[in-house]
């Protein structure tokens, strides 16, 4: 169910209110560091997407939150050159100014699972090829945690020397 949809006008108001509450150094960083990207997102009206997306959600049940923010965040991620969704979420959490162009407050960012939930809903392949297709889109070496296990035939280093 899609009830919590941030309209384009709400997004523009959010950007204005956020900018008003920033100090001068943050405004300068927002303008110089994220200016062109922020302007593209400001011009992107996602209101027509609501009609398309509503067919992917049940009319009953728990309402989905932050769908527009997730879409803007994914677009922002691509424009800034990130290829790892996990690394992107960590960057959003560590940089409070980066959440503003996505339409989020730094303390209310959508969790990683919400991104994957949206992608799973929009993935149009059959169930059999869905998992392998997503693995191709988000390879494990880019998104997973790195294992500390040694390679085949090798041992872990000693924890205590001597």
Phi and psi in radians as a Rosetta constraint file:
Dihedral C 1 N 2 CA 2 C 2 CIRCULARHARMONIC -1.872 0.35
Dihedral N 2 CA 2 C 2 N 3 CIRCULARHARMONIC 1.715 0.35
Dihedral C 2 N 3 CA 3 C 3 CIRCULARHARMONIC -1.952 0.35
Dihedral N 3 CA 3 C 3 N 4 CIRCULARHARMONIC -0.715 0.35
Dihedral C 3 N 4 CA 4 C 4 CIRCULARHARMONIC -1.497 0.35
Dihedral N 4 CA 4 C 4 N 5 CIRCULARHARMONIC 1.319 0.35
Dihedral C 4 N 5 CA 5 C 5 CIRCULARHARMONIC -1.889 0.35
Dihedral N 5 CA 5 C 5 N 6 CIRCULARHARMONIC 2.142 0.35
Dihedral C 5 N 6 CA 6 C 6 CIRCULARHARMONIC -1.441 0.35
Dihedral N 6 CA 6 C 6 N 7 CIRCULARHARMONIC 1.889 0.35
Dihedral C 6 N 7 CA 7 C 7 CIRCULARHARMONIC -1.180 0.35
Dihedral N 7 CA 7 C 7 N 8 CIRCULARHARMONIC 2.893 0.35
Dihedral C 7 N 8 CA 8 C 8 CIRCULARHARMONIC -1.095 0.35
Dihedral N 8 CA 8 C 8 N 9 CIRCULARHARMONIC -0.687 0.35
Dihedral C 8 N 9 CA 9 C 9 CIRCULARHARMONIC -1.147 0.35
Dihedral N 9 CA 9 C 9 N 10 CIRCULARHARMONIC -0.703 0.35
Dihedral C 9 N 10 CA 10 C 10 CIRCULARHARMONIC -1.072 0.35
Dihedral N 10 CA 10 C 10 N 11 CIRCULARHARMONIC -0.690 0.35
Dihedral C 10 N 11 CA 11 C 11 CIRCULARHARMONIC -1.124 0.35
Dihedral N 11 CA 11 C 11 N 12 CIRCULARHARMONIC -0.773 0.35
Dihedral C 11 N 12 CA 12 C 12 CIRCULARHARMONIC -1.097 0.35
Dihedral N 12 CA 12 C 12 N 13 CIRCULARHARMONIC -0.712 0.35
Dihedral C 12 N 13 CA 13 C 13 CIRCULARHARMONIC -1.118 0.35
Dihedral N 13 CA 13 C 13 N 14 CIRCULARHARMONIC -0.704 0.35
Dihedral C 13 N 14 CA 14 C 14 CIRCULARHARMONIC -1.065 0.35
Dihedral N 14 CA 14 C 14 N 15 CIRCULARHARMONIC -0.806 0.35
Dihedral C 14 N 15 CA 15 C 15 CIRCULARHARMONIC -1.054 0.35
Dihedral N 15 CA 15 C 15 N 16 CIRCULARHARMONIC -0.739 0.35
Dihedral C 15 N 16 CA 16 C 16 CIRCULARHARMONIC -1.133 0.35
Dihedral N 16 CA 16 C 16 N 17 CIRCULARHARMONIC -0.828 0.35
Dihedral C 16 N 17 CA 17 C 17 CIRCULARHARMONIC -1.101 0.35
Dihedral N 17 CA 17 C 17 N 18 CIRCULARHARMONIC -0.682 0.35
Dihedral C 17 N 18 CA 18 C 18 CIRCULARHARMONIC -1.132 0.35
Dihedral N 18 CA 18 C 18 N 19 CIRCULARHARMONIC -0.760 0.35
Dihedral C 18 N 19 CA 19 C 19 CIRCULARHARMONIC -1.129 0.35
Dihedral N 19 CA 19 C 19 N 20 CIRCULARHARMONIC -0.642 0.35
Dihedral C 19 N 20 CA 20 C 20 CIRCULARHARMONIC -1.107 0.35
Dihedral N 20 CA 20 C 20 N 21 CIRCULARHARMONIC -0.615 0.35
Dihedral C 20 N 21 CA 21 C 21 CIRCULARHARMONIC -1.548 0.35
Dihedral N 21 CA 21 C 21 N 22 CIRCULARHARMONIC 0.040 0.35
Dihedral C 21 N 22 CA 22 C 22 CIRCULARHARMONIC -1.512 0.35
Dihedral N 22 CA 22 C 22 N 23 CIRCULARHARMONIC 2.621 0.35
Dihedral C 22 N 23 CA 23 C 23 CIRCULARHARMONIC -1.416 0.35
Dihedral N 23 CA 23 C 23 N 24 CIRCULARHARMONIC 3.051 0.35
Dihedral C 23 N 24 CA 24 C 24 CIRCULARHARMONIC -1.121 0.35
Dihedral N 24 CA 24 C 24 N 25 CIRCULARHARMONIC -0.648 0.35
Dihedral C 24 N 25 CA 25 C 25 CIRCULARHARMONIC -1.197 0.35
Dihedral N 25 CA 25 C 25 N 26 CIRCULARHARMONIC -0.639 0.35
Dihedral C 25 N 26 CA 26 C 26 CIRCULARHARMONIC -1.220 0.35
Dihedral N 26 CA 26 C 26 N 27 CIRCULARHARMONIC -0.660 0.35
Dihedral C 26 N 27 CA 27 C 27 CIRCULARHARMONIC -1.099 0.35
Dihedral N 27 CA 27 C 27 N 28 CIRCULARHARMONIC -0.736 0.35
Dihedral C 27 N 28 CA 28 C 28 CIRCULARHARMONIC -1.092 0.35
Dihedral N 28 CA 28 C 28 N 29 CIRCULARHARMONIC -0.777 0.35
Dihedral C 28 N 29 CA 29 C 29 CIRCULARHARMONIC -1.125 0.35
Dihedral N 29 CA 29 C 29 N 30 CIRCULARHARMONIC -0.702 0.35
Dihedral C 29 N 30 CA 30 C 30 CIRCULARHARMONIC -1.105 0.35
Dihedral N 30 CA 30 C 30 N 31 CIRCULARHARMONIC -0.714 0.35
Dihedral C 30 N 31 CA 31 C 31 CIRCULARHARMONIC -1.278 0.35
Dihedral N 31 CA 31 C 31 N 32 CIRCULARHARMONIC -0.816 0.35
Dihedral C 31 N 32 CA 32 C 32 CIRCULARHARMONIC -1.413 0.35
Dihedral N 32 CA 32 C 32 N 33 CIRCULARHARMONIC -0.726 0.35
Dihedral C 32 N 33 CA 33 C 33 CIRCULARHARMONIC -1.393 0.35
Dihedral N 33 CA 33 C 33 N 34 CIRCULARHARMONIC -0.676 0.35
Dihedral C 33 N 34 CA 34 C 34 CIRCULARHARMONIC -2.156 0.35
Dihedral N 34 CA 34 C 34 N 35 CIRCULARHARMONIC 0.255 0.35
Dihedral C 34 N 35 CA 35 C 35 CIRCULARHARMONIC -0.977 0.35
Dihedral N 35 CA 35 C 35 N 36 CIRCULARHARMONIC -0.996 0.35
Dihedral C 35 N 36 CA 36 C 36 CIRCULARHARMONIC -1.111 0.35
Dihedral N 36 CA 36 C 36 N 37 CIRCULARHARMONIC -0.680 0.35
Dihedral C 36 N 37 CA 37 C 37 CIRCULARHARMONIC -1.168 0.35
Dihedral N 37 CA 37 C 37 N 38 CIRCULARHARMONIC -0.766 0.35
Dihedral C 37 N 38 CA 38 C 38 CIRCULARHARMONIC -1.088 0.35
Dihedral N 38 CA 38 C 38 N 39 CIRCULARHARMONIC -0.689 0.35
Dihedral C 38 N 39 CA 39 C 39 CIRCULARHARMONIC -1.157 0.35
Dihedral N 39 CA 39 C 39 N 40 CIRCULARHARMONIC -0.699 0.35
Dihedral C 39 N 40 CA 40 C 40 CIRCULARHARMONIC -1.108 0.35
Dihedral N 40 CA 40 C 40 N 41 CIRCULARHARMONIC -0.745 0.35
Dihedral C 40 N 41 CA 41 C 41 CIRCULARHARMONIC -1.195 0.35
Dihedral N 41 CA 41 C 41 N 42 CIRCULARHARMONIC -0.576 0.35
Dihedral C 41 N 42 CA 42 C 42 CIRCULARHARMONIC -1.146 0.35
Dihedral N 42 CA 42 C 42 N 43 CIRCULARHARMONIC -0.587 0.35
Dihedral C 42 N 43 CA 43 C 43 CIRCULARHARMONIC -1.451 0.35
Dihedral N 43 CA 43 C 43 N 44 CIRCULARHARMONIC -0.275 0.35
Dihedral C 43 N 44 CA 44 C 44 CIRCULARHARMONIC -1.395 0.35
Dihedral N 44 CA 44 C 44 N 45 CIRCULARHARMONIC 1.936 0.35
Dihedral C 44 N 45 CA 45 C 45 CIRCULARHARMONIC -1.654 0.35
Dihedral N 45 CA 45 C 45 N 46 CIRCULARHARMONIC 1.981 0.35
Dihedral C 45 N 46 CA 46 C 46 CIRCULARHARMONIC -1.641 0.35
Dihedral N 46 CA 46 C 46 N 47 CIRCULARHARMONIC 0.107 0.35
Dihedral C 46 N 47 CA 47 C 47 CIRCULARHARMONIC -1.021 0.35
Dihedral N 47 CA 47 C 47 N 48 CIRCULARHARMONIC -0.719 0.35
Dihedral C 47 N 48 CA 48 C 48 CIRCULARHARMONIC -1.134 0.35
Dihedral N 48 CA 48 C 48 N 49 CIRCULARHARMONIC -0.358 0.35
Dihedral C 48 N 49 CA 49 C 49 CIRCULARHARMONIC -1.215 0.35
Dihedral N 49 CA 49 C 49 N 50 CIRCULARHARMONIC -0.453 0.35
Dihedral C 49 N 50 CA 50 C 50 CIRCULARHARMONIC -0.984 0.35
Dihedral N 50 CA 50 C 50 N 51 CIRCULARHARMONIC -0.789 0.35
Dihedral C 50 N 51 CA 51 C 51 CIRCULARHARMONIC -1.100 0.35
Dihedral N 51 CA 51 C 51 N 52 CIRCULARHARMONIC -0.721 0.35
Dihedral C 51 N 52 CA 52 C 52 CIRCULARHARMONIC -1.177 0.35
Dihedral N 52 CA 52 C 52 N 53 CIRCULARHARMONIC -0.799 0.35
Dihedral C 52 N 53 CA 53 C 53 CIRCULARHARMONIC -1.215 0.35
Dihedral N 53 CA 53 C 53 N 54 CIRCULARHARMONIC -0.497 0.35
Dihedral C 53 N 54 CA 54 C 54 CIRCULARHARMONIC -1.079 0.35
Dihedral N 54 CA 54 C 54 N 55 CIRCULARHARMONIC -0.433 0.35
Dihedral C 54 N 55 CA 55 C 55 CIRCULARHARMONIC -1.249 0.35
Dihedral N 55 CA 55 C 55 N 56 CIRCULARHARMONIC -0.284 0.35
Dihedral C 55 N 56 CA 56 C 56 CIRCULARHARMONIC -1.572 0.35
Dihedral N 56 CA 56 C 56 N 57 CIRCULARHARMONIC -0.083 0.35
Dihedral C 56 N 57 CA 57 C 57 CIRCULARHARMONIC -2.056 0.35
Dihedral N 57 CA 57 C 57 N 58 CIRCULARHARMONIC 2.528 0.35
Dihedral C 57 N 58 CA 58 C 58 CIRCULARHARMONIC -1.257 0.35
Dihedral N 58 CA 58 C 58 N 59 CIRCULARHARMONIC 2.569 0.35
Dihedral C 58 N 59 CA 59 C 59 CIRCULARHARMONIC -1.323 0.35
Dihedral N 59 CA 59 C 59 N 60 CIRCULARHARMONIC -0.176 0.35
Dihedral C 59 N 60 CA 60 C 60 CIRCULARHARMONIC -2.113 0.35
Dihedral N 60 CA 60 C 60 N 61 CIRCULARHARMONIC 2.885 0.35
Dihedral C 60 N 61 CA 61 C 61 CIRCULARHARMONIC 1.798 0.35
Dihedral N 61 CA 61 C 61 N 62 CIRCULARHARMONIC -3.000 0.35
Dihedral C 61 N 62 CA 62 C 62 CIRCULARHARMONIC -1.206 0.35
Dihedral N 62 CA 62 C 62 N 63 CIRCULARHARMONIC 2.270 0.35
Dihedral C 62 N 63 CA 63 C 63 CIRCULARHARMONIC -1.218 0.35
Dihedral N 63 CA 63 C 63 N 64 CIRCULARHARMONIC 2.502 0.35
Dihedral C 63 N 64 CA 64 C 64 CIRCULARHARMONIC -1.349 0.35
Dihedral N 64 CA 64 C 64 N 65 CIRCULARHARMONIC 2.507 0.35
Dihedral C 64 N 65 CA 65 C 65 CIRCULARHARMONIC -2.040 0.35
Dihedral N 65 CA 65 C 65 N 66 CIRCULARHARMONIC 2.663 0.35
Dihedral C 65 N 66 CA 66 C 66 CIRCULARHARMONIC 1.081 0.35
Dihedral N 66 CA 66 C 66 N 67 CIRCULARHARMONIC 0.503 0.35
Dihedral C 66 N 67 CA 67 C 67 CIRCULARHARMONIC -1.163 0.35
Dihedral N 67 CA 67 C 67 N 68 CIRCULARHARMONIC -0.727 0.35
Dihedral C 67 N 68 CA 68 C 68 CIRCULARHARMONIC -1.165 0.35
Dihedral N 68 CA 68 C 68 N 69 CIRCULARHARMONIC -0.651 0.35
Dihedral C 68 N 69 CA 69 C 69 CIRCULARHARMONIC -1.153 0.35
Dihedral N 69 CA 69 C 69 N 70 CIRCULARHARMONIC -0.649 0.35
Dihedral C 69 N 70 CA 70 C 70 CIRCULARHARMONIC -1.160 0.35
Dihedral N 70 CA 70 C 70 N 71 CIRCULARHARMONIC -0.760 0.35
Dihedral C 70 N 71 CA 71 C 71 CIRCULARHARMONIC -1.096 0.35
Dihedral N 71 CA 71 C 71 N 72 CIRCULARHARMONIC -0.800 0.35
Dihedral C 71 N 72 CA 72 C 72 CIRCULARHARMONIC -1.095 0.35
Dihedral N 72 CA 72 C 72 N 73 CIRCULARHARMONIC -0.679 0.35
Dihedral C 72 N 73 CA 73 C 73 CIRCULARHARMONIC -1.120 0.35
Dihedral N 73 CA 73 C 73 N 74 CIRCULARHARMONIC -0.714 0.35
Dihedral C 73 N 74 CA 74 C 74 CIRCULARHARMONIC -1.141 0.35
Dihedral N 74 CA 74 C 74 N 75 CIRCULARHARMONIC -0.671 0.35
Dihedral C 74 N 75 CA 75 C 75 CIRCULARHARMONIC -1.156 0.35
Dihedral N 75 CA 75 C 75 N 76 CIRCULARHARMONIC -0.764 0.35
Dihedral C 75 N 76 CA 76 C 76 CIRCULARHARMONIC -1.072 0.35
Dihedral N 76 CA 76 C 76 N 77 CIRCULARHARMONIC -0.722 0.35
Dihedral C 76 N 77 CA 77 C 77 CIRCULARHARMONIC -1.017 0.35
Dihedral N 77 CA 77 C 77 N 78 CIRCULARHARMONIC -0.817 0.35
Dihedral C 77 N 78 CA 78 C 78 CIRCULARHARMONIC -1.160 0.35
Dihedral N 78 CA 78 C 78 N 79 CIRCULARHARMONIC -0.703 0.35
Dihedral C 78 N 79 CA 79 C 79 CIRCULARHARMONIC -1.186 0.35
Dihedral N 79 CA 79 C 79 N 80 CIRCULARHARMONIC -0.509 0.35
Dihedral C 79 N 80 CA 80 C 80 CIRCULARHARMONIC -1.582 0.35
Dihedral N 80 CA 80 C 80 N 81 CIRCULARHARMONIC 0.024 0.35
Dihedral C 80 N 81 CA 81 C 81 CIRCULARHARMONIC 1.491 0.35
Dihedral N 81 CA 81 C 81 N 82 CIRCULARHARMONIC 0.294 0.35
Dihedral C 81 N 82 CA 82 C 82 CIRCULARHARMONIC -1.418 0.35
Dihedral N 82 CA 82 C 82 N 83 CIRCULARHARMONIC 2.429 0.35
Dihedral C 82 N 83 CA 83 C 83 CIRCULARHARMONIC -2.017 0.35
Dihedral N 83 CA 83 C 83 N 84 CIRCULARHARMONIC -0.221 0.35
Dihedral C 83 N 84 CA 84 C 84 CIRCULARHARMONIC -1.856 0.35
Dihedral N 84 CA 84 C 84 N 85 CIRCULARHARMONIC 2.119 0.35
Dihedral C 84 N 85 CA 85 C 85 CIRCULARHARMONIC -1.164 0.35
Dihedral N 85 CA 85 C 85 N 86 CIRCULARHARMONIC -0.668 0.35
Dihedral C 85 N 86 CA 86 C 86 CIRCULARHARMONIC -1.099 0.35
Dihedral N 86 CA 86 C 86 N 87 CIRCULARHARMONIC -0.781 0.35
Dihedral C 86 N 87 CA 87 C 87 CIRCULARHARMONIC -1.137 0.35
Dihedral N 87 CA 87 C 87 N 88 CIRCULARHARMONIC -0.605 0.35
Dihedral C 87 N 88 CA 88 C 88 CIRCULARHARMONIC -1.133 0.35
Dihedral N 88 CA 88 C 88 N 89 CIRCULARHARMONIC -0.768 0.35
Dihedral C 88 N 89 CA 89 C 89 CIRCULARHARMONIC -1.103 0.35
Dihedral N 89 CA 89 C 89 N 90 CIRCULARHARMONIC -0.706 0.35
Dihedral C 89 N 90 CA 90 C 90 CIRCULARHARMONIC -1.104 0.35
Dihedral N 90 CA 90 C 90 N 91 CIRCULARHARMONIC -0.695 0.35
Dihedral C 90 N 91 CA 91 C 91 CIRCULARHARMONIC -1.129 0.35
Dihedral N 91 CA 91 C 91 N 92 CIRCULARHARMONIC -0.733 0.35
Dihedral C 91 N 92 CA 92 C 92 CIRCULARHARMONIC -1.078 0.35
Dihedral N 92 CA 92 C 92 N 93 CIRCULARHARMONIC -0.710 0.35
Dihedral C 92 N 93 CA 93 C 93 CIRCULARHARMONIC -1.194 0.35
Dihedral N 93 CA 93 C 93 N 94 CIRCULARHARMONIC -0.579 0.35
Dihedral C 93 N 94 CA 94 C 94 CIRCULARHARMONIC -1.506 0.35
Dihedral N 94 CA 94 C 94 N 95 CIRCULARHARMONIC -0.346 0.35
Dihedral C 94 N 95 CA 95 C 95 CIRCULARHARMONIC -2.089 0.35
Dihedral N 95 CA 95 C 95 N 96 CIRCULARHARMONIC 1.712 0.35
Dihedral C 95 N 96 CA 96 C 96 CIRCULARHARMONIC -1.135 0.35
Dihedral N 96 CA 96 C 96 N 97 CIRCULARHARMONIC -0.464 0.35
Dihedral C 96 N 97 CA 97 C 97 CIRCULARHARMONIC -1.285 0.35
Dihedral N 97 CA 97 C 97 N 98 CIRCULARHARMONIC -0.459 0.35
Dihedral C 97 N 98 CA 98 C 98 CIRCULARHARMONIC -1.258 0.35
Dihedral N 98 CA 98 C 98 N 99 CIRCULARHARMONIC -0.392 0.35
Dihedral C 98 N 99 CA 99 C 99 CIRCULARHARMONIC -1.262 0.35
Dihedral N 99 CA 99 C 99 N 100 CIRCULARHARMONIC -0.452 0.35
Dihedral C 99 N 100 CA 100 C 100 CIRCULARHARMONIC -1.082 0.35
Dihedral N 100 CA 100 C 100 N 101 CIRCULARHARMONIC -0.842 0.35
Dihedral C 100 N 101 CA 101 C 101 CIRCULARHARMONIC -1.092 0.35
Dihedral N 101 CA 101 C 101 N 102 CIRCULARHARMONIC -0.408 0.35
Dihedral C 101 N 102 CA 102 C 102 CIRCULARHARMONIC -1.377 0.35
Dihedral N 102 CA 102 C 102 N 103 CIRCULARHARMONIC -0.255 0.35
Dihedral C 102 N 103 CA 103 C 103 CIRCULARHARMONIC 1.643 0.35
Dihedral N 103 CA 103 C 103 N 104 CIRCULARHARMONIC 0.328 0.35
Dihedral C 103 N 104 CA 104 C 104 CIRCULARHARMONIC -2.041 0.35
Dihedral N 104 CA 104 C 104 N 105 CIRCULARHARMONIC 2.689 0.35
Dihedral C 104 N 105 CA 105 C 105 CIRCULARHARMONIC -1.475 0.35
Dihedral N 105 CA 105 C 105 N 106 CIRCULARHARMONIC 2.583 0.35
Dihedral C 105 N 106 CA 106 C 106 CIRCULARHARMONIC -1.026 0.35
Dihedral N 106 CA 106 C 106 N 107 CIRCULARHARMONIC -0.496 0.35
Dihedral C 106 N 107 CA 107 C 107 CIRCULARHARMONIC -1.596 0.35
Dihedral N 107 CA 107 C 107 N 108 CIRCULARHARMONIC 0.013 0.35
Dihedral C 107 N 108 CA 108 C 108 CIRCULARHARMONIC -2.267 0.35
Dihedral N 108 CA 108 C 108 N 109 CIRCULARHARMONIC 0.743 0.35
Dihedral C 108 N 109 CA 109 C 109 CIRCULARHARMONIC -1.248 0.35
Dihedral N 109 CA 109 C 109 N 110 CIRCULARHARMONIC 2.504 0.35
Dihedral C 109 N 110 CA 110 C 110 CIRCULARHARMONIC -1.151 0.35
Dihedral N 110 CA 110 C 110 N 111 CIRCULARHARMONIC 2.453 0.35
Dihedral C 110 N 111 CA 111 C 111 CIRCULARHARMONIC -1.266 0.35
Dihedral N 111 CA 111 C 111 N 112 CIRCULARHARMONIC 2.866 0.35
Dihedral C 111 N 112 CA 112 C 112 CIRCULARHARMONIC -0.994 0.35
Dihedral N 112 CA 112 C 112 N 113 CIRCULARHARMONIC -0.692 0.35
Dihedral C 112 N 113 CA 113 C 113 CIRCULARHARMONIC -1.073 0.35
Dihedral N 113 CA 113 C 113 N 114 CIRCULARHARMONIC -0.539 0.35
Dihedral C 113 N 114 CA 114 C 114 CIRCULARHARMONIC -1.171 0.35
Dihedral N 114 CA 114 C 114 N 115 CIRCULARHARMONIC -0.595 0.35
Dihedral C 114 N 115 CA 115 C 115 CIRCULARHARMONIC -1.119 0.35
Dihedral N 115 CA 115 C 115 N 116 CIRCULARHARMONIC -0.822 0.35
Dihedral C 115 N 116 CA 116 C 116 CIRCULARHARMONIC -1.190 0.35
Dihedral N 116 CA 116 C 116 N 117 CIRCULARHARMONIC -0.584 0.35
Dihedral C 116 N 117 CA 117 C 117 CIRCULARHARMONIC -1.099 0.35
Dihedral N 117 CA 117 C 117 N 118 CIRCULARHARMONIC -0.780 0.35
Dihedral C 117 N 118 CA 118 C 118 CIRCULARHARMONIC -1.085 0.35
Dihedral N 118 CA 118 C 118 N 119 CIRCULARHARMONIC -0.760 0.35
Dihedral C 118 N 119 CA 119 C 119 CIRCULARHARMONIC -1.127 0.35
Dihedral N 119 CA 119 C 119 N 120 CIRCULARHARMONIC -0.692 0.35
Dihedral C 119 N 120 CA 120 C 120 CIRCULARHARMONIC -1.101 0.35
Dihedral N 120 CA 120 C 120 N 121 CIRCULARHARMONIC -0.659 0.35
Dihedral C 120 N 121 CA 121 C 121 CIRCULARHARMONIC -1.154 0.35
Dihedral N 121 CA 121 C 121 N 122 CIRCULARHARMONIC -0.646 0.35
Dihedral C 121 N 122 CA 122 C 122 CIRCULARHARMONIC -1.542 0.35
Dihedral N 122 CA 122 C 122 N 123 CIRCULARHARMONIC -0.184 0.35
Dihedral C 122 N 123 CA 123 C 123 CIRCULARHARMONIC -1.234 0.35
Dihedral N 123 CA 123 C 123 N 124 CIRCULARHARMONIC 2.090 0.35
Dihedral C 123 N 124 CA 124 C 124 CIRCULARHARMONIC -1.720 0.35
Dihedral N 124 CA 124 C 124 N 125 CIRCULARHARMONIC 0.097 0.35
Dihedral C 124 N 125 CA 125 C 125 CIRCULARHARMONIC -1.370 0.35
Dihedral N 125 CA 125 C 125 N 126 CIRCULARHARMONIC 2.894 0.35
Dihedral C 125 N 126 CA 126 C 126 CIRCULARHARMONIC -1.178 0.35
Dihedral N 126 CA 126 C 126 N 127 CIRCULARHARMONIC 2.841 0.35
Dihedral C 126 N 127 CA 127 C 127 CIRCULARHARMONIC -1.026 0.35
Dihedral N 127 CA 127 C 127 N 128 CIRCULARHARMONIC -0.661 0.35
Dihedral C 127 N 128 CA 128 C 128 CIRCULARHARMONIC -1.132 0.35
Dihedral N 128 CA 128 C 128 N 129 CIRCULARHARMONIC -0.683 0.35
Dihedral C 128 N 129 CA 129 C 129 CIRCULARHARMONIC -1.687 0.35
Dihedral N 129 CA 129 C 129 N 130 CIRCULARHARMONIC -0.012 0.35
Dihedral C 129 N 130 CA 130 C 130 CIRCULARHARMONIC -1.122 0.35
Dihedral N 130 CA 130 C 130 N 131 CIRCULARHARMONIC -0.824 0.35
Dihedral C 130 N 131 CA 131 C 131 CIRCULARHARMONIC -1.147 0.35
Dihedral N 131 CA 131 C 131 N 132 CIRCULARHARMONIC -0.764 0.35
Dihedral C 131 N 132 CA 132 C 132 CIRCULARHARMONIC -1.181 0.35
Dihedral N 132 CA 132 C 132 N 133 CIRCULARHARMONIC -0.611 0.35
Dihedral C 132 N 133 CA 133 C 133 CIRCULARHARMONIC -1.124 0.35
Dihedral N 133 CA 133 C 133 N 134 CIRCULARHARMONIC -0.709 0.35
Dihedral C 133 N 134 CA 134 C 134 CIRCULARHARMONIC -1.232 0.35
Dihedral N 134 CA 134 C 134 N 135 CIRCULARHARMONIC -0.557 0.35
Dihedral C 134 N 135 CA 135 C 135 CIRCULARHARMONIC -1.153 0.35
Dihedral N 135 CA 135 C 135 N 136 CIRCULARHARMONIC -0.590 0.35
Dihedral C 135 N 136 CA 136 C 136 CIRCULARHARMONIC -1.218 0.35
Dihedral N 136 CA 136 C 136 N 137 CIRCULARHARMONIC -0.661 0.35
Dihedral C 136 N 137 CA 137 C 137 CIRCULARHARMONIC -1.240 0.35
Dihedral N 137 CA 137 C 137 N 138 CIRCULARHARMONIC -0.708 0.35
Dihedral C 137 N 138 CA 138 C 138 CIRCULARHARMONIC -2.165 0.35
Dihedral N 138 CA 138 C 138 N 139 CIRCULARHARMONIC 1.454 0.35
Dihedral C 138 N 139 CA 139 C 139 CIRCULARHARMONIC -1.078 0.35
Dihedral N 139 CA 139 C 139 N 140 CIRCULARHARMONIC 2.584 0.35
Dihedral C 139 N 140 CA 140 C 140 CIRCULARHARMONIC -1.064 0.35
Dihedral N 140 CA 140 C 140 N 141 CIRCULARHARMONIC -0.668 0.35
Dihedral C 140 N 141 CA 141 C 141 CIRCULARHARMONIC -1.169 0.35
Dihedral N 141 CA 141 C 141 N 142 CIRCULARHARMONIC -0.336 0.35
Dihedral C 141 N 142 CA 142 C 142 CIRCULARHARMONIC -1.637 0.35
Dihedral N 142 CA 142 C 142 N 143 CIRCULARHARMONIC -0.480 0.35
Dihedral C 142 N 143 CA 143 C 143 CIRCULARHARMONIC -2.001 0.35
Dihedral N 143 CA 143 C 143 N 144 CIRCULARHARMONIC -0.378 0.35
Dihedral C 143 N 144 CA 144 C 144 CIRCULARHARMONIC -1.495 0.35
Dihedral N 144 CA 144 C 144 N 145 CIRCULARHARMONIC 2.943 0.35
Dihedral C 144 N 145 CA 145 C 145 CIRCULARHARMONIC -1.382 0.35
Dihedral N 145 CA 145 C 145 N 146 CIRCULARHARMONIC 2.478 0.35
Dihedral C 145 N 146 CA 146 C 146 CIRCULARHARMONIC -1.330 0.35
Dihedral N 146 CA 146 C 146 N 147 CIRCULARHARMONIC 2.373 0.35
Dihedral C 146 N 147 CA 147 C 147 CIRCULARHARMONIC -1.415 0.35
Dihedral N 147 CA 147 C 147 N 148 CIRCULARHARMONIC 2.525 0.35
Dihedral C 147 N 148 CA 148 C 148 CIRCULARHARMONIC -1.660 0.35
Dihedral N 148 CA 148 C 148 N 149 CIRCULARHARMONIC 0.038 0.35
Dihedral C 148 N 149 CA 149 C 149 CIRCULARHARMONIC -1.204 0.35
Dihedral N 149 CA 149 C 149 N 150 CIRCULARHARMONIC 2.445 0.35
Dihedral C 149 N 150 CA 150 C 150 CIRCULARHARMONIC -1.304 0.35
Dihedral N 150 CA 150 C 150 N 151 CIRCULARHARMONIC 2.901 0.35
Dihedral C 150 N 151 CA 151 C 151 CIRCULARHARMONIC -1.223 0.35
Dihedral N 151 CA 151 C 151 N 152 CIRCULARHARMONIC 3.118 0.35
Dihedral C 151 N 152 CA 152 C 152 CIRCULARHARMONIC -1.139 0.35
Dihedral N 152 CA 152 C 152 N 153 CIRCULARHARMONIC 2.282 0.35
Dihedral C 152 N 153 CA 153 C 153 CIRCULARHARMONIC 1.416 0.35
Dihedral N 153 CA 153 C 153 N 154 CIRCULARHARMONIC 0.134 0.35
Dihedral C 153 N 154 CA 154 C 154 CIRCULARHARMONIC -2.038 0.35
Dihedral N 154 CA 154 C 154 N 155 CIRCULARHARMONIC 2.760 0.35
Dihedral C 154 N 155 CA 155 C 155 CIRCULARHARMONIC -1.913 0.35
Dihedral N 155 CA 155 C 155 N 156 CIRCULARHARMONIC 2.740 0.35
Dihedral C 155 N 156 CA 156 C 156 CIRCULARHARMONIC -1.186 0.35
Dihedral N 156 CA 156 C 156 N 157 CIRCULARHARMONIC 2.560 0.35
Dihedral C 156 N 157 CA 157 C 157 CIRCULARHARMONIC -1.201 0.35
Dihedral N 157 CA 157 C 157 N 158 CIRCULARHARMONIC 2.668 0.35
Dihedral C 157 N 158 CA 158 C 158 CIRCULARHARMONIC -1.154 0.35
Dihedral N 158 CA 158 C 158 N 159 CIRCULARHARMONIC 2.422 0.35
Dihedral C 158 N 159 CA 159 C 159 CIRCULARHARMONIC -1.338 0.35
Dihedral N 159 CA 159 C 159 N 160 CIRCULARHARMONIC -0.664 0.35
Dihedral C 159 N 160 CA 160 C 160 CIRCULARHARMONIC -1.990 0.35
Dihedral N 160 CA 160 C 160 N 161 CIRCULARHARMONIC 2.026 0.35
Dihedral C 160 N 161 CA 161 C 161 CIRCULARHARMONIC -1.262 0.35
Dihedral N 161 CA 161 C 161 N 162 CIRCULARHARMONIC 2.348 0.35
